[in-house]
Amino acid sequence: MLTVSQKAYVNLAEFLALPESMAHVELVEGEVVLAPAPHPRHQQVSVRLFRTLDAWAVAHPPAWAVYAPIDVLFGEDTVLQPDLALFLSHPGDAQPLQQIPELVVEILSANRAYDRMAKRLMYMRAGVREYWMVDPHLRCVELSTSLTQMVTVGDRMESRLAAGWSVPVQDLWRP
């Protein structure tokens, strides 16, 4: 992960004034962070999960599913791009999205500690109710519903929040 900032703190207005980019850019507590493009395995898992999450959202209006890159405001100086997010009501069209998603999925990349620790902390503090961490390298899935609770998932990812959204974990790893 590369930090791109000439000064110690970038406010929300300055962040939003940055030019559009194909790069994965986030504002983390006033610091502009640039991440490399995800690994192809990351993208495969992301697509498989999004298809199921979006199908669930379509069947449960006004739920709405999104995938990265999309900016979501998680605090006055924090704009993140969750890999996948579920809103139980449509968050509107503001840029960045102003509503906290109820469910977030991150597919872990090379910097697993960032997603497992730093992002988990930011998401939980902001009010995300379910945070799924999917690790294609270790072929495991963890669910966090609070700062103090994290469980490893067995054969199925089953949301407690989005009743009926369930994914066989083995389907995530198939070639």
Steps between C-alpha positions, in 0.01 A plus 500: 500500500639839401410824673464795264488823694714813503368613836405328820123536466260509204143604573193357328462793257864468389461125456185541291680757283760242392468401134315178413732205489496134415714449811362378831518820708364541852506775764595345834477740791625788287768303315467421128582133444563341161485121471615282210250324276365180652626153411292312237393246766366793706293613202359152436385466860359853496293434188366170636393662825355809336277295272339332799482815713347704218243227429405507868467882493286496185266250668482715817429861398598763598828319575789599277834327438814675367857403419833683482595746390235710672573763762314470830532759779584325828586812697576866446855416386458139380381389156542129430425277203368170635537209259126429547238677706133448573263780594157396625361822352626692198773742614427764235730636235734725700869466426633356725205295626392653832334194655688229690443156344357237730724227356851525355715232336874539449694246299841498664800583286872511564460739793263280700573678827356826364163340417492278810596766751489860375198474272315280747548767764382779266197302383392396849544853640288639214215258572542219244301210646668211312856502371603199292873439437561253219855370466555330161861417589415309820157399366313613807225745587457694823201697625520791740191655653678712763846611602523208738334223299652325198419145395638275228226374272465131415339370180263792431505876522156575647407855580324568826389835365397412144287196579530247221830627357713190517805395297679165509860592591645234267332676204725801561820306430405304190715570193 
